[in-house]
Amino acid sequence: MARKTTPRTTGRSTRTTTGRGLEKAGVAAQEVPQAQQGEVVERPGTATTSQPAGPTQEQIAQRAHEIWIRHGCPFGEDRENWFEAEAELKREMGVR
């Protein structure tokens, strides 16, 4: 049975065991894709089941501003515009 590789933490740095565990699983170390900062890389033999991320606050704020202008710049409807913007963006992104 292949051992699952997990990050080892020593002090402040995090190291991931890539060689021995993957070779036992039948995957050569050079076949494993390397991630850039902030990027998610699918490892061989793993399945991704995560939902798409929702809209960022910056995206919602920009859309809320567009809605505010579209509605004629009314006073006191900022919360309604925010929720409408969030709902529109989630629909467009296919997020529940």
LINBEL-V471790 format. One line per field, one symbol per residue. psi: psi as a letter, one per 30 degrees, with the letter a starting at -180 (. if undefined). burial: I if it has 16 or more other C-alpha atoms within 10 Angstrom, else O. A space follows every 10 residues. Layout:
BEGIN
psi: ???
burial: ???
END
This chain:
BEGIN
psi: kkkkklkkkj bflkkkkfde eeeefgkkef fkkkklkgkk kkkkglkkgk lkklkleeee eeeeeeeeee gghlkggeee eeeeeeeeee eefhk.
burial: OOOOOOOOOO OOOOOOOIOO IIOOOOIOOO OOOOOOOOOO OOOOOOOOOO OOOIIOOOOI IOIIIOIIOO OOOOOOOIOO IIOIIIIIII OOOOOO
END
